[in-house]
């Protein structure tokens, strides 16, 4: 249920290797108050730069429970070129969809990839995917 709500998993979807801008968590950063916090200086340095990669939420076009078994580290393809790797995968019984999070390289904006020929490779077979802009479950997210 965390994935269908768009919640990230520490260690898979975000780790010390990624920053808040890459993971789409910049909404949680505020520079309004004159308060120092761990990492503020580093975030200010990258604030106005284009991220080297961006997190995308994807759904498979064909949705069969457990087929394929999406875990993590599966290659994400644009046509025949690898443009990223998945970080998490799961089947949503609530929405009857296979869901995956993954990072795509910076040469590819998420908006530009929405209607492109994307796929995730699992066990040497490619499965077509679509990038979605918002989590499948948007009910009561502020109350969590």
C-alpha positions as CSV (number, residue, x, y, z in Angstrom):
1,X,0.0,0.0,0.0
2,X,2.9,2.4,0.5
3,X,3.7,2.3,-3.3
4,X,0.2,3.0,-4.4
5,X,0.2,6.1,-2.1
6,X,3.6,7.2,-3.5
7,X,5.5,6.6,-0.2
8,X,9.3,5.9,-0.7
9,X,11.3,3.2,1.1
10,X,14.5,4.3,2.7
11,X,17.3,2.2,1.4
12,X,15.6,1.4,-1.9
13,X,13.8,4.4,-3.3
14,X,16.0,7.0,-1.5
15,X,19.3,6.5,0.2
16,X,22.5,8.6,0.8
17,X,23.2,8.2,-2.9
18,X,20.1,10.4,-3.9
19,X,19.0,13.8,-2.8
20,X,15.6,15.3,-2.2
21,X,15.5,17.0,-5.6
22,X,16.2,13.7,-7.4
23,X,13.6,11.9,-5.4
24,X,10.9,14.5,-5.9
25,X,10.9,15.4,-2.2
26,X,11.9,19.1,-2.6
27,X,8.4,20.1,-1.4
28,X,9.6,19.0,2.1
29,X,12.5,21.5,2.1
30,X,12.1,25.0,3.4
31,X,14.6,27.7,3.4
32,X,12.2,30.4,4.8
33,X,13.4,30.2,8.4
34,X,17.0,31.2,9.2
35,X,17.7,27.8,10.8
36,X,20.6,25.5,10.0
37,X,19.9,21.8,9.5
38,X,22.1,18.9,8.5
39,X,22.6,19.0,4.8
40,X,21.3,22.6,4.2
41,X,24.6,23.8,2.7
42,X,24.8,20.9,0.3
43,X,21.1,21.3,-0.7
44,X,21.6,25.0,-1.4
45,X,24.5,24.2,-3.7
46,X,22.4,21.9,-5.9
47,X,19.0,23.7,-5.5
48,X,19.1,25.4,-8.9
49,X,20.9,22.7,-10.9
50,X,19.2,20.0,-13.0
51,X,19.2,16.7,-11.1
52,X,21.4,14.0,-12.6
53,X,18.5,11.6,-12.3
54,X,14.8,11.7,-11.4
55,X,12.4,9.3,-9.6
56,X,9.5,8.1,-11.7
57,X,6.4,6.0,-10.7
58,X,5.4,3.5,-13.4
59,X,2.7,1.0,-14.0
60,X,2.9,-2.0,-16.3
61,X,0.5,-1.9,-19.3
62,X,-0.4,-5.5,-18.7
63,X,-1.3,-6.3,-15.1
64,X,-1.3,-9.8,-13.8
65,X,-0.6,-10.4,-10.1
66,X,3.1,-11.4,-9.7
67,X,3.9,-11.4,-13.4
68,X,6.5,-10.3,-13.6
69,X,7.8,-10.2,-10.0
70,X,9.1,-6.6,-9.8
71,X,11.7,-6.2,-7.0
72,X,14.4,-3.6,-7.7
73,X,17.5,-3.0,-9.9
74,X,15.6,-4.0,-13.1
75,X,16.7,-1.9,-16.1
76,X,14.3,0.7,-17.5
77,X,14.4,1.1,-21.3
78,X,13.5,3.9,-23.7
79,X,13.2,1.9,-26.9
80,X,16.4,-0.2,-26.8
81,X,18.5,2.1,-24.6
82,X,18.8,1.6,-20.8
83,X,17.9,5.0,-19.2
84,X,17.6,3.9,-15.5
85,X,16.9,1.3,-12.9
86,X,14.0,0.4,-10.8
87,X,14.1,0.8,-7.0
88,X,10.9,-1.0,-5.8
89,X,8.2,-3.0,-7.3
90,X,4.9,-4.4,-6.2
91,X,1.4,-5.6,-7.3
92,X,-1.4,-3.4,-6.0
93,X,-4.5,-5.6,-5.4
94,X,-6.5,-2.4,-4.6
95,X,-5.9,-1.0,-8.1
96,X,-5.1,-4.2,-9.9
97,X,-1.8,-2.8,-11.3
98,X,1.9,-3.7,-11.2
99,X,3.7,-0.6,-9.8
100,X,7.4,0.3,-9.9
101,X,9.5,3.2,-8.8
102,X,12.8,3.9,-10.6
103,X,15.3,6.5,-11.4
104,X,15.8,7.7,-15.0
105,X,18.9,9.5,-16.1
106,X,18.8,13.3,-16.4
107,X,18.9,13.5,-20.2
108,X,15.2,12.3,-20.0
109,X,12.7,14.6,-18.3
110,X,9.8,12.7,-16.7
111,X,7.3,14.8,-18.6
112,X,9.0,13.9,-21.9
113,X,8.9,10.2,-21.2
114,X,5.2,10.0,-20.3
115,X,4.0,8.9,-23.8
116,X,7.2,7.1,-24.9
117,X,8.1,3.5,-25.6
118,X,9.2,2.5,-22.1
119,X,9.7,-0.9,-20.7
120,X,11.2,-2.7,-17.7
121,X,13.3,-5.8,-18.2
122,X,12.8,-8.8,-15.9
123,X,14.5,-12.1,-16.5
124,X,15.5,-11.0,-20.1
125,X,11.9,-10.1,-21.0
126,X,10.7,-6.5,-21.5
127,X,7.4,-5.4,-20.1
128,X,5.9,-2.2,-21.4
129,X,5.3,0.5,-18.7
130,X,3.7,3.9,-18.5
131,X,4.9,6.7,-16.2
132,X,2.2,8.2,-14.0
133,X,2.3,11.7,-12.6
134,X,0.5,11.1,-9.3
135,X,0.2,8.1,-6.9
136,X,-2.8,5.8,-7.5
137,X,-4.1,6.3,-4.0
138,X,-4.5,10.0,-3.1
139,X,-7.1,9.6,-0.3
140,X,-6.1,11.0,3.2
141,X,-2.4,11.2,2.4
142,X,-2.1,14.3,4.6
143,X,-3.5,12.3,7.5
144,X,-0.8,9.7,7.5
